[in-house]
Amino acid sequence: MRIHLIAPSRREVLRSRAKASVAPPLGLAVLASLTPAEVEVSLTDENLTSVAFERSADIVCSTAATHTATRAYELADAVRARWVK
């Protein structure tokens, strides 16, 4: 089984690719550390890199705060369009 965790970025950070002074996605890191060893886990922090939509996963999880909620919804739509059969 493959799980992909995504921490969305704010829109202005995506447009400028400026470094955002945000805390790392510790909630997703904890979730990844609690996942059984036989499960392949990958994590994308959009503040650092773009989401690789060519990758596939059985489960995709995202986190969001108020300032990243709109981007989280956009990512969810993109994931459904590409990965849900």
QUIPELIN-V568780 format. One record per backbone hydrogen bond with DSSP energy under -1.0 kcal/mol. NH is the residue of the N-H (numbers start at 1). CO is the residue of the C=O. E is the energy in kcal/mol with one decimal. If there is no record, write none. Layout:
nh = [NH/NH]
co = [CO/CO]
e = [E/E]
This chain:
nh = [3/4/5/6/7/14/15/16/17/22/26/29/30/31/32/33/34/39/40/42/44/46/48/49/53/55/58/59/61/63/68/69/72/73/74/75/76/77/78/79/80/81/82/83/84]
co = [40/59/42/61/44/10/11/12/13/20/24/25/26/27/28/29/30/36/1/3/5/7/45/45/51/52/2/2/4/6/65/65/68/69/70/71/72/73/74/75/76/77/78/79/80]
e = [-3.0/-2.6/-3.1/-2.6/-3.0/-1.8/-2.4/-1.8/-2.4/-1.5/-2.5/-1.8/-2.6/-2.2/-2.6/-2.1/-1.6/-1.9/-2.5/-2.3/-2.8/-2.7/-2.5/-2.1/-1.2/-1.4/-2.0/-1.8/-2.5/-1.5/-1.6/-1.0/-2.3/-2.2/-2.0/-2.6/-2.3/-2.3/-2.3/-2.9/-2.4/-2.2/-1.7/-3.3/-1.1]
